[in-house]
Every structure is written in C-alpha cells, then in structure tokens.
C-alpha cells in the first residue's frame, strides 16, 4: 500500500447510484488512502451527504448546495441522483440549517448551467448569489458548477459578475470540472480561483493546455462520481478510488513525478477544505 493520501474533492457517493454497495465502494477507497467529499445538489441530497459523512467519519465529508440545473424549466429526473421524482424548491433557510453541521466543508454544488437554456441565467444568478453569501457568512469555500453555452464562457462570466461584489473578495472560490477557455482560466487564476479536474482528462485532449498553464497548487482532483469515469472504466459507474488514475494522467500532462504531484494535490485540497 502506498503512503500517499488522496482527496476526491467533488463526488456524489450519497446518490442512489451507490445504494447497493456504498460501504464496499468506500472501503475500496480507504484501502488506497482515498478520502472524499460528498457534494449536495439539492437539500435532500445535501442532507444525505451529511448522513453518509457521519456514517463514515474518517473518510467522507459533505457539502450543501442547490445545483443550477434544478432551476431549468425542463427539469428532468435522474435516477442516479434524486430520491424523489418531483422537483425540489430552493430554500436558502433549509440549506443554511444543514450547512451548520461540522461535517460540511463547503457550499456546493451551485452556479450557472447555460448549456441547454441560456435564458435560465437570471434565476440561476439569484440562487447562486444567495449561496455565495451563505459561504461568505459561514466562512466556507464556494465550489461552483459553471457550464457555459457551447463555444462561449458565459457561465463563468455570469459567476464573476456576482462574485465581483467586494464582500466576496476573501471568499475561497473553486471551479468544479472546469471546462472553459484558456483565457478564462488565466483570468480566474489571477483572481485566486482553484480548479478541479476529473476523469475526462484521461481521454480528452482539450484540457491539456489549461492544465499545463495552471500551477499544481491551484488544482484539485475530483471524480464527480457516479459520472465521468476515467479511461480504464469509461462508460461504467465512476467511484472515488478511480481518481488515482486521473492524478497519474495529470502528472503526465505536466511532466512531473506522480508522487510529488499526488502529495501536492492532497495538501492543496485538504488545506482548503480543512480535512486532515
């Protein structure tokens, strides 16, 4: 067994996709020294994330948040994610109550998703601003989902419009599953943002220029499980232990030694989320 530690900075181990074998999945991660953050996407999945984090206190932490896709007019039920088949109404008071729990290390998953419907930006912006303010009030990192319209950086631009308010100056900001342009990555990096990358970098080439540009100190590794498994498990359900393959690929892209990169990545993310 390696003495390296790993932190899956963004996954959904609490989702129904893992109901049949969650303990086994977490045990596999433990055997390779992989810790994980269970990221909420609604109040119900946030509550469940906290419950799983308490069930596995040495290996799992939680976030609370409301995903922008749940604000789209054409909401759809994802059996891998939702427990119920009805849309949930956003309520910041509910999220704030959940966020007080000691196992909650960030406010997430929130932001802008304009890939299917750019007209959703207004309502997504209002909901995102409330969650950003919650992160500021509680002094917790804000981990964002920003998916722009094809060929643009509009979701990132909308997020910056909200976060440009001086009250968010000292907020720790993380772009989950970054998929914007190199120019936008440079702008976000200059503003102190962190970036997460997942299994997609093991089979897609269009992230390499951005990864080469960003310093390791600004990068976290995630799985976004059960989605987007790395190349060796592509098309299958993703799980936290697979993040090690992504770390290896990141080291290759940057031309650095795997062990050094792994140690840096763990320190970066565990320091920001206060997980040790």
BELUR-V107576 format. One record per residue. SS is DSSP state (~ for helix, > for strand, _ for the rest). PSI is psi in degrees with one decimal (* if undefined). D_CENTER is the distance of its C-alpha to the mean C-alpha in Angstrom with 2 decimals. Layout:
BEGIN
SS & PSI & D_CENTER
SS & PSI & D_CENTER
END
This chain:
BEGIN
_ & 135.1 & 27.00
_ & 154.2 & 25.27
_ & 9.8 & 24.93
_ & 146.5 & 21.60
_ & 151.4 & 18.54
> & 149.3 & 14.98
> & 114.9 & 11.64
> & 102.7 & 8.90
> & -11.2 & 6.10
> & 105.6 & 3.65
> & -179.4 & 6.52
_ & 57.3 & 9.09
_ & -17.2 & 12.21
_ & -8.7 & 13.81
_ & 155.9 & 14.25
~ & -21.6 & 17.90
~ & -20.0 & 17.30
~ & 8.0 & 17.66
_ & -33.4 & 20.46
_ & -25.7 & 23.19
_ & 32.4 & 22.12
~ & -45.9 & 19.19
~ & -38.9 & 21.34
~ & -39.7 & 22.28
~ & -44.3 & 18.78
~ & -36.7 & 17.93
~ & -40.4 & 21.36
~ & -40.3 & 20.79
~ & -44.6 & 17.74
~ & -38.7 & 19.96
~ & -22.2 & 22.72
_ & 16.3 & 20.78
_ & 38.2 & 19.46
> & 118.7 & 15.79
> & 168.8 & 14.00
> & 154.5 & 10.73
> & 122.6 & 8.41
> & 114.4 & 8.89
_ & 126.4 & 6.74
_ & 149.9 & 9.48
_ & -11.4 & 10.29
_ & 177.1 & 13.89
~ & -42.7 & 16.22
~ & -44.6 & 17.28
~ & -25.7 & 14.04
~ & -44.4 & 13.11
~ & -43.1 & 16.61
~ & -35.7 & 16.33
~ & -43.2 & 13.26
~ & -41.5 & 15.59
~ & -43.6 & 18.44
~ & -39.2 & 16.94
~ & -36.3 & 15.92
~ & -29.6 & 19.57
~ & -31.4 & 20.92
_ & 68.3 & 19.41
_ & -22.9 & 19.47
_ & -9.7 & 19.61
_ & -15.4 & 16.62
> & 135.1 & 14.04
> & 173.0 & 12.49
> & 160.1 & 10.93
> & 163.9 & 9.35
> & 142.7 & 11.21
_ & 173.6 & 10.80
_ & 112.4 & 12.38
_ & 137.2 & 10.92
~ & -26.3 & 13.26
~ & -23.1 & 14.52
~ & 3.8 & 16.23
~ & -0.8 & 18.37
_ & 148.6 & 19.83
_ & -38.7 & 23.52
_ & 58.7 & 23.15
_ & 139.2 & 20.72
_ & 151.1 & 20.72
_ & 126.3 & 20.34
_ & 110.4 & 17.97
_ & -20.5 & 19.61
_ & -17.1 & 16.63
_ & -59.5 & 14.74
_ & 144.5 & 17.37
_ & -38.7 & 20.16
_ & 167.0 & 22.50
_ & 9.3 & 23.56
_ & 142.5 & 23.87
_ & 145.4 & 21.51
_ & 141.3 & 20.46
_ & 132.1 & 21.58
_ & 133.2 & 19.34
_ & 106.3 & 20.82
~ & -28.5 & 19.51
~ & -37.8 & 22.08
~ & -45.2 & 20.63
~ & -39.3 & 17.10
~ & -40.3 & 18.87
~ & -42.5 & 20.87
~ & -36.9 & 18.01
~ & -13.2 & 16.20
_ & -17.2 & 19.40
_ & 141.8 & 18.84
_ & -18.1 & 18.84
_ & -8.0 & 16.07
> & 120.3 & 13.55
> & -4.6 & 11.86
> & 165.4 & 9.81
> & 120.4 & 9.94
> & 146.2 & 7.10
> & 123.8 & 6.66
> & 163.2 & 9.41
> & -136.5 & 11.10
> & 132.6 & 13.38
> & 104.8 & 13.92
_ & 12.4 & 17.41
_ & -39.5 & 17.71
_ & -28.2 & 20.04
_ & 95.1 & 21.45
~ & -18.9 & 21.65
~ & -9.0 & 23.83
~ & -3.2 & 20.96
~ & -36.6 & 20.05
~ & -52.4 & 22.35
~ & -37.1 & 21.16
~ & -36.4 & 17.45
~ & -41.4 & 18.42
~ & -44.6 & 20.23
~ & -38.2 & 17.52
~ & -43.6 & 14.92
~ & -39.2 & 17.64
~ & -39.2 & 18.26
~ & -35.8 & 14.76
~ & -40.2 & 14.81
~ & -36.2 & 18.21
~ & -43.8 & 17.14
~ & -41.1 & 14.74
~ & -45.5 & 17.81
~ & -39.8 & 20.20
~ & -1.7 & 18.50
_ & 47.2 & 17.65
_ & 150.2 & 14.00
> & 151.9 & 11.17
> & 115.7 & 9.66
> & 116.9 & 6.01
> & 145.4 & 6.91
> & 115.7 & 7.16
> & 112.0 & 10.44
> & 108.1 & 12.53
_ & 167.7 & 16.07
_ & 150.3 & 19.38
_ & 129.8 & 20.63
_ & 12.4 & 22.10
_ & 175.6 & 20.92
_ & 23.2 & 18.45
~ & -35.8 & 19.14
~ & -38.5 & 15.70
~ & -38.1 & 15.06
~ & -41.7 & 18.62
~ & -41.3 & 18.32
~ & -42.5 & 15.40
~ & -34.0 & 17.64
~ & -38.8 & 20.56
~ & -46.8 & 19.07
~ & -8.4 & 17.91
_ & -13.8 & 21.27
_ & 129.9 & 22.86
~ & -25.8 & 24.24
~ & -17.0 & 22.99
~ & 9.4 & 19.40
_ & -42.9 & 20.76
_ & 5.7 & 19.71
_ & 133.1 & 16.26
_ & 123.4 & 13.56
> & 130.7 & 11.28
> & 127.6 & 8.04
> & 107.1 & 7.47
> & 138.3 & 4.34
_ & 56.6 & 6.67
_ & 130.8 & 9.59
_ & 26.6 & 12.62
_ & -167.0 & 15.16
_ & 167.2 & 18.47
~ & -41.3 & 19.61
~ & -42.7 & 21.37
~ & -38.0 & 18.38
~ & -42.2 & 16.45
~ & -42.4 & 19.61
~ & -45.5 & 19.75
~ & -40.6 & 16.25
~ & -40.5 & 16.97
~ & -25.9 & 20.30
_ & 3.1 & 18.79
_ & 12.2 & 16.86
_ & 151.3 & 13.27
> & 161.4 & 10.93
> & 138.4 & 9.18
> & 144.8 & 6.87
> & 145.9 & 8.93
_ & -160.5 & 9.43
~ & -20.7 & 12.68
~ & -28.0 & 13.83
~ & -11.4 & 15.18
~ & -13.3 & 17.63
_ & -6.5 & 19.46
_ & 134.5 & 18.89
_ & -16.8 & 20.78
_ & 0.3 & 19.58
_ & -10.4 & 16.78
~ & -41.6 & 19.36
~ & -40.6 & 20.95
~ & -43.3 & 17.83
~ & -39.4 & 16.91
~ & -33.5 & 20.57
~ & -43.0 & 20.57
_ & 138.0 & 17.71
_ & 147.7 & 18.75
~ & -33.3 & 17.10
~ & -14.1 & 16.76
~ & 8.9 & 14.17
> & 138.1 & 11.93
> & 158.1 & 9.34
> & 138.8 & 9.10
_ & 170.1 & 6.76
_ & -32.3 & 8.40
_ & 26.6 & 6.62
_ & 142.5 & 9.96
_ & 11.0 & 12.43
_ & 162.9 & 11.85
_ & 60.3 & 12.61
_ & 152.5 & 14.54
_ & 175.0 & 16.01
~ & -44.4 & 19.60
~ & -17.5 & 21.46
~ & 22.7 & 19.96
_ & 134.6 & 19.38
_ & -7.7 & 20.01
_ & 173.5 & 19.49
_ & 131.4 & 16.98
_ & 156.2 & 14.22
_ & 160.1 & 13.92
~ & -38.7 & 12.58
~ & -22.6 & 15.84
~ & -12.0 & 15.50
~ & -23.7 & 13.07
~ & -36.8 & 16.41
~ & -38.3 & 17.60
~ & -38.6 & 14.81
~ & -42.5 & 15.71
~ & -41.9 & 19.30
~ & -39.0 & 18.80
~ & -43.5 & 17.13
~ & -40.8 & 20.19
~ & -46.3 & 22.50
~ & -40.7 & 21.26
~ & -6.0 & 21.75
_ & 35.9 & 24.98
_ & 167.0 & 24.22
_ & 130.6 & 24.95
~ & -49.6 & 22.34
~ & -39.7 & 23.11
~ & -43.2 & 22.87
~ & -46.0 & 19.52
~ & -44.3 & 18.11
~ & -41.6 & 19.64
~ & -46.1 & 18.30
~ & -42.7 & 14.66
~ & -43.1 & 14.99
~ & -45.5 & 16.85
~ & -57.5 & 14.49
~ & -40.1 & 11.44
~ & -33.6 & 13.82
~ & -44.9 & 15.76
~ & -42.4 & 13.14
~ & -2.3 & 11.90
_ & 47.9 & 15.59
_ & 119.0 & 15.30
_ & * & 18.47
END
